[in-house]
């Protein structure tokens, strides 16, 4: 069969359809956020008639309508393609976005005009082929052609979704998804898409301070090293959840050297042990016949893995077995088997599953996903029971880490979850410890990008970079190493985090002889087998934008 | 829906939760008690009649509308909860069909056919007369006493008696302005119990022409 897409007849047919599409579409491209990346605009540019034969009135609606805090709906621009409602129904398994009325009067509406609640709502902005669904966070901020973007990795959780970070004049103005079929399939969650305004906060820390007074980096780091040196177990260190592999590698050198014995607590750490053998890949979920999800509400822990599970169930016919004390959104599949365990007893329930008829005759691969039940489960036991079950029924496991680079930090040996009670000195890297600052602390150094009430007590305050400025890499929950491509420059007096760690090492008397991130990556690749991918970072240039090719007007 | 901790996986399968069970979804955005328990009970029995349980949404909405008069968000939420569906889905269905009303309507509804046959036989004058008789300006508006509203509808399948209309659950044929006036006057007047009972069964016909008891097929039977 030969399909001709550029024959005069095909071009004419597209032009004719476009004429219908434009019957009610407003001509507000100059003020539309979609302008410049709008498929309807592109097609009209290539095929459309220069004048309209329609002289009747167009449909009018009240606009824009806020669909949620983050999304605005313009019903006049909508061409009723139903991509958004179909996505909501089939991919996200939600019904809160529907079509109201019928025929020519149809419009997109949210359930009883209530704000959208789903954590997956932002994807409808990317899906919309016209400017009907736009981001309220980015509304009227800039045009697509006066931003530049880099291909980076989301820093909010351990899934490691690929994103484009868009900057304009040194501000991070937009985050969009970037399709990687092995990981995210082009979806990102609302946390990744909308939670970035802290990057542009005007009150961001830029200069080191000692007791509130501006200081040089050298003085500040000297004070920090005096405060934390030789404290042993009296020193507590709080690590951010999005520590990069490179930072973790350097930090491990400090922990093995001058800071030996310090107690380390990583933000968002799940207490899942290091993976014993090769674990399941996210893309392998597609082929699974049975997926067992233990002690994790995947919707909030690992949102995009949750979408993969839904896809496996609704499109590929996989059966789901959920072990969780509460209702989860995967229950919406009527075939889901939900075993409601008492908190802490997940491992016992997993052991009972070995004789389950679904797992005995699965007829294909079995995937076993386990989280930590927000700390309610005995993790070593649960991990072992899941591994045993996988061995018994012939499946594989996927530990659902929660902190962004938890797996990388585990491989590097810095992902501690020691209690910080009774420490005398505290190095608070990233947000302050979730349990609060222990009262026993006499010296506190904070390394953060925002001024926070907790940081006011710090003796030394060091400014930190954000995910939009940091070079390095994350290891996601399946073990894939992916590289960050920061769109925003690090402007002095801010310093790259690896540089700060090297200088802190020098102040503590440890020589870390690195002049750039590549040397660190080469050394980390050689030292840690799981980080071997660091030896060959891909080109930082973004892939070229696809260009719509087609003849001009019919 | 099993809410207790189950020890046996097989038991758990039998009692597996179906449809929405997480707190976010079960929680209706509105209050409860728009529909009395006996109506909800009737709605819960509907899905058994259909291959897919969501097909029950139409008769369920019908029951809710009979009860409340029109479909309020609360009523739709309760229908959704009773059928294990999302309120958004139920709302989408309710807005699709013109015979589901989302706004208050009159206790008696005129559905006047304005399709081809009725139009040729003067249904536009009938519509004008209905408007005048019940005192409203446009379709869907409720008369001041709350008794009447009217709608123009497409073919109701009784072209041979055009112009015709449906008033509540009855068809009225060969309409004249006088028929309309009589119907309105009759419904405005306080009724005796006997009259109420009889009204349901006897359609009022045009004075000069009684409606045939049985429809006469006008085409030849094929085959």
Contacts between the chains, C-beta under 8 A, distances in Angstrom:
chain1	res1	chain2	res2	distance
A	94	B	86	7.4
A	95	B	85	7.6
A	95	B	86	3.2
A	95	B	87	7.7
A	95	B	88	4.2
A	95	B	89	4.6
A	96	B	86	6.9
A	96	B	88	4.8
A	97	B	88	6.9
A	98	B	88	4.6
A	98	B	89	6.5
A	98	B	91	6.3
A	98	B	92	3.7
A	99	B	92	5.7
A	100	B	91	7.3
A	100	B	92	6.6
A	100	B	95	4.4
A	101	B	95	5.1
A	101	B	96	7.0
A	102	B	95	7.6
A	102	B	96	4.7
A	109	B	91	7.9
A	109	B	95	8.0
A	110	B	88	7.2
A	111	B	29	7.3
A	111	B	86	7.1
A	111	B	87	5.3
A	111	B	88	3.4
A	111	B	91	6.1
A	112	B	29	5.8
A	112	B	30	7.5
A	112	B	73	4.7
A	112	B	76	7.8
A	112	B	77	7.7
A	112	B	87	6.6
A	112	B	88	7.7
A	112	B	91	6.3
A	114	B	29	5.2
A	117	B	24	6.6
A	321	B	9	7.9
A	325	B	5	7.6
A	326	B	22	7.3
A	326	B	23	7.7
A	327	B	17	6.8
A	327	B	21	4.1
A	327	B	22	3.7
A	327	B	23	6.5
A	327	B	26	7.9
A	328	B	22	6.1
A	329	B	22	5.8
A	329	B	24	8.0
A	329	B	25	7.8
A	331	B	17	5.0
A	331	B	19	7.7
A	331	B	20	7.3
A	331	B	21	4.6
A	331	B	22	6.5
A	332	B	19	6.7
A	332	B	20	6.2
A	332	B	25	7.8
A	334	B	18	4.7
A	334	B	19	6.4
A	335	B	16	7.9
A	336	B	16	6.5
A	336	B	17	7.5
A	337	B	9	7.3
A	337	B	12	6.1
A	337	B	13	4.8
A	337	B	16	5.2
A	338	B	2	7.4
A	338	B	12	6.9
A	338	B	16	5.8
A	338	B	17	5.2
A	338	B	21	7.6
A	339	B	6	6.0
A	339	B	9	6.1
A	339	B	12	4.4
A	340	B	2	6.3
A	340	B	3	6.7
A	340	B	4	6.9
A	340	B	5	5.4
A	340	B	6	6.3
A	340	B	12	7.5
A	341	B	5	5.7
A	342	B	5	4.7
A	345	B	5	7.6
A	349	B	9	7.7
A	352	B	7	7.8
A	352	B	8	7.5
A	352	B	9	5.7
A	353	B	9	6.0
A	356	B	9	5.0
A	356	B	10	7.7
A	357	B	10	7.8
